[in-house]
Amino acid sequence: MIRKAAMTPDDAATLALQALVWILGDDDRAARLLALTGLDAGMLRERAGERATHEAILDYLVAHEPDLVACAEALAISPELLAEAQQQLSGRPDWG
């Protein structure tokens, strides 16, 4: 059996930042992210490198399946990989 390598926190952070770029490419998505996270544009710039921000970005996507799927397609990855990154950063177990 071939086993894939476990996702590292650095891998998850990279995916979160790639997802952020995708989110910010659409004004409505960007506004929704800011509204749901309580961040403003300045705070997002200041905190873009923080784990909590990465987690918030991935939480945002995982909570809204249409954006999760669209982001995954844009990044040419599976939605499950974004969900795995979110779990890696949150420390919550994968019950699936």
C-alpha atoms as an extended CHARMM CRD file, in Angstrom:
* protein
*
        96  EXT
         1         1  MET       CA              0.0000000000        0.0000000000        0.0000000000  PROA      1               0.0000000000
         2         2  ILE       CA              1.3210000000        3.4520000000       -0.9240000000  PROA      2               0.0000000000
         3         3  ARG       CA              0.9220000000        5.9980000000        1.8240000000  PROA      3               0.0000000000
         4         4  LYS       CA              0.9310000000        9.7030000000        1.0650000000  PROA      4               0.0000000000
         5         5  ALA       CA              3.1230000000       11.9780000000        3.1250000000  PROA      5               0.0000000000
         6         6  ALA       CA              1.3540000000       13.7350000000        5.9700000000  PROA      6               0.0000000000
         7         7  MET       CA              0.6200000000       17.4080000000        5.4780000000  PROA      7               0.0000000000
         8         8  THR       CA              2.8910000000       19.6140000000        7.5170000000  PROA      8               0.0000000000
         9         9  PRO       CA              1.8890000000       22.9130000000        9.1240000000  PROA      9               0.0000000000
        10        10  ASP       CA              4.0610000000       24.6630000000        6.5160000000  PROA      10              0.0000000000
        11        11  ASP       CA              2.1730000000       22.8940000000        3.7100000000  PROA      11              0.0000000000
        12        12  ALA       CA             -1.1250000000       23.9670000000        5.2670000000  PROA      12              0.0000000000
        13        13  ALA       CA              0.0550000000       27.5730000000        5.6390000000  PROA      13              0.0000000000
        14        14  THR       CA              1.1160000000       27.6480000000        1.9970000000  PROA      14              0.0000000000
        15        15  LEU       CA             -2.2970000000       26.4030000000        0.9000000000  PROA      15              0.0000000000
        16        16  ALA       CA             -3.9990000000       28.9790000000        3.1230000000  PROA      16              0.0000000000
        17        17  LEU       CA             -2.0080000000       31.7940000000        1.5140000000  PROA      17              0.0000000000
        18        18  GLN       CA             -2.7610000000       30.4780000000       -1.9750000000  PROA      18              0.0000000000
        19        19  ALA       CA             -6.4360000000       30.3540000000       -1.0110000000  PROA      19              0.0000000000
        20        20  LEU       CA             -6.2320000000       33.9110000000        0.3160000000  PROA      20              0.0000000000
        21        21  VAL       CA             -4.9170000000       35.1380000000       -3.0300000000  PROA      21              0.0000000000
        22        22  TRP       CA             -7.8440000000       33.4020000000       -4.7200000000  PROA      22              0.0000000000
        23        23  ILE       CA            -10.3630000000       34.8770000000       -2.2530000000  PROA      23              0.0000000000
        24        24  LEU       CA             -8.9830000000       38.3900000000       -2.6810000000  PROA      24              0.0000000000
        25        25  GLY       CA             -9.3760000000       38.0780000000       -6.4440000000  PROA      25              0.0000000000
        26        26  ASP       CA            -13.1230000000       38.6330000000       -6.0350000000  PROA      26              0.0000000000
        27        27  ASP       CA            -14.4470000000       41.7150000000       -4.2280000000  PROA      27              0.0000000000
        28        28  ASP       CA            -17.5700000000       39.9810000000       -2.9010000000  PROA      28              0.0000000000
        29        29  ARG       CA            -15.6280000000       36.9920000000       -1.5470000000  PROA      29              0.0000000000
        30        30  ALA       CA            -13.0290000000       39.2910000000       -0.0200000000  PROA      30              0.0000000000
        31        31  ALA       CA            -15.7030000000       41.4020000000        1.6800000000  PROA      31              0.0000000000
        32        32  ARG       CA            -17.3940000000       38.2610000000        3.0200000000  PROA      32              0.0000000000
        33        33  LEU       CA            -14.0780000000       36.9580000000        4.3890000000  PROA      33              0.0000000000
        34        34  LEU       CA            -13.4330000000       40.2440000000        6.1850000000  PROA      34              0.0000000000
        35        35  ALA       CA            -16.9760000000       40.3890000000        7.5470000000  PROA      35              0.0000000000
        36        36  LEU       CA            -16.9150000000       36.8170000000        8.8290000000  PROA      36              0.0000000000
        37        37  THR       CA            -13.4430000000       36.9730000000       10.3600000000  PROA      37              0.0000000000
        38        38  GLY       CA            -13.7920000000       40.4440000000       11.8740000000  PROA      38              0.0000000000
        39        39  LEU       CA            -10.5550000000       41.5130000000       10.2010000000  PROA      39              0.0000000000
        40        40  ASP       CA            -10.1520000000       44.6490000000        8.1550000000  PROA      40              0.0000000000
        41        41  ALA       CA             -7.7890000000       44.9770000000        5.1880000000  PROA      41              0.0000000000
        42        42  GLY       CA             -4.9740000000       46.4340000000        7.3210000000  PROA      42              0.0000000000
        43        43  MET       CA             -5.2560000000       43.7230000000        9.9420000000  PROA      43              0.0000000000
        44        44  LEU       CA             -5.2900000000       41.0570000000        7.2380000000  PROA      44              0.0000000000
        45        45  ARG       CA             -2.0680000000       42.4550000000        5.7490000000  PROA      45              0.0000000000
        46        46  GLU       CA             -0.4280000000       42.6050000000        9.1950000000  PROA      46              0.0000000000
        47        47  ARG       CA             -1.5300000000       39.1110000000       10.1880000000  PROA      47              0.0000000000
        48        48  ALA       CA             -1.2880000000       37.2760000000        6.8570000000  PROA      48              0.0000000000
        49        49  GLY       CA              1.6800000000       35.2570000000        8.1120000000  PROA      49              0.0000000000
        50        50  GLU       CA              0.0260000000       34.1170000000       11.3490000000  PROA      50              0.0000000000
        51        51  ARG       CA             -1.2990000000       30.6330000000       11.9100000000  PROA      51              0.0000000000
        52        52  ALA       CA             -4.6140000000       31.9450000000       13.2790000000  PROA      52              0.0000000000
        53        53  THR       CA             -5.1590000000       33.8860000000       10.0630000000  PROA      53              0.0000000000
        54        54  HSD       CA             -4.3500000000       30.8380000000        7.9580000000  PROA      54              0.0000000000
        55        55  GLU       CA             -6.8390000000       28.8380000000        9.9880000000  PROA      55              0.0000000000
        56        56  ALA       CA             -9.5120000000       31.5450000000        9.5790000000  PROA      56              0.0000000000
        57        57  ILE       CA             -8.9980000000       31.5560000000        5.8010000000  PROA      57              0.0000000000
        58        58  LEU       CA             -9.4120000000       27.7920000000        5.5700000000  PROA      58              0.0000000000
        59        59  ASP       CA            -12.3250000000       27.7870000000        8.0360000000  PROA      59              0.0000000000
        60        60  TYR       CA            -14.0280000000       30.3100000000        5.7600000000  PROA      60              0.0000000000
        61        61  LEU       CA            -13.6360000000       28.0240000000        2.7510000000  PROA      61              0.0000000000
        62        62  VAL       CA            -14.5790000000       24.7940000000        4.4980000000  PROA      62              0.0000000000
        63        63  ALA       CA            -17.7590000000       26.4440000000        5.8400000000  PROA      63              0.0000000000
        64        64  HSD       CA            -18.9460000000       27.3930000000        2.3270000000  PROA      64              0.0000000000
        65        65  GLU       CA            -18.7370000000       24.4290000000       -0.0260000000  PROA      65              0.0000000000
        66        66  PRO       CA            -19.2390000000       26.3640000000       -3.2990000000  PROA      66              0.0000000000
        67        67  ASP       CA            -16.1840000000       28.5100000000       -2.5180000000  PROA      67              0.0000000000
        68        68  LEU       CA            -14.2400000000       25.4780000000       -1.2760000000  PROA      68              0.0000000000
        69        69  VAL       CA            -14.8310000000       23.6540000000       -4.5560000000  PROA      69              0.0000000000
        70        70  ALA       CA            -14.1790000000       26.7330000000       -6.7060000000  PROA      70              0.0000000000
        71        71  CYS       CA            -10.9520000000       27.5170000000       -4.8570000000  PROA      71              0.0000000000
        72        72  ALA       CA             -9.7580000000       23.9310000000       -5.1620000000  PROA      72              0.0000000000
        73        73  GLU       CA            -10.4610000000       23.9900000000       -8.8880000000  PROA      73              0.0000000000
        74        74  ALA       CA             -8.5730000000       27.2820000000       -9.2740000000  PROA      74              0.0000000000
        75        75  LEU       CA             -5.5900000000       25.8510000000       -7.3780000000  PROA      75              0.0000000000
        76        76  ALA       CA             -5.8120000000       22.5410000000       -9.2910000000  PROA      76              0.0000000000
        77        77  ILE       CA             -6.1260000000       20.5180000000       -6.0820000000  PROA      77              0.0000000000
        78        78  SER       CA             -8.9020000000       18.5560000000       -4.4140000000  PROA      78              0.0000000000
        79        79  PRO       CA            -11.2980000000       20.2040000000       -1.9460000000  PROA      79              0.0000000000
        80        80  GLU       CA            -10.2510000000       17.4850000000        0.4830000000  PROA      80              0.0000000000
        81        81  LEU       CA             -6.6970000000       18.8140000000        0.4550000000  PROA      81              0.0000000000
        82        82  LEU       CA             -7.9390000000       22.2450000000        1.5780000000  PROA      82              0.0000000000
        83        83  ALA       CA             -9.9980000000       20.5620000000        4.2940000000  PROA      83              0.0000000000
        84        84  GLU       CA             -6.9330000000       18.5650000000        5.3640000000  PROA      84              0.0000000000
        85        85  ALA       CA             -4.9420000000       21.7980000000        5.6000000000  PROA      85              0.0000000000
        86        86  GLN       CA             -7.6880000000       23.3210000000        7.7460000000  PROA      86              0.0000000000
        87        87  GLN       CA             -7.6010000000       20.3050000000       10.0620000000  PROA      87              0.0000000000
        88        88  GLN       CA             -3.8040000000       20.4610000000       10.2750000000  PROA      88              0.0000000000
        89        89  LEU       CA             -3.9090000000       24.0890000000       11.3900000000  PROA      89              0.0000000000
        90        90  SER       CA             -6.8700000000       23.7430000000       13.7210000000  PROA      90              0.0000000000
        91        91  GLY       CA             -5.6270000000       20.6290000000       15.4710000000  PROA      91              0.0000000000
        92        92  ARG       CA             -9.1020000000       19.1150000000       15.1390000000  PROA      92              0.0000000000
        93        93  PRO       CA             -9.1580000000       15.4270000000       14.2270000000  PROA      93              0.0000000000
        94        94  ASP       CA            -10.4400000000       14.1630000000       10.9040000000  PROA      94              0.0000000000
        95        95  TRP       CA            -13.5130000000       12.1140000000       11.7730000000  PROA      95              0.0000000000
        96        96  GLY       CA            -14.2220000000       11.2690000000        8.1120000000  PROA      96              0.0000000000
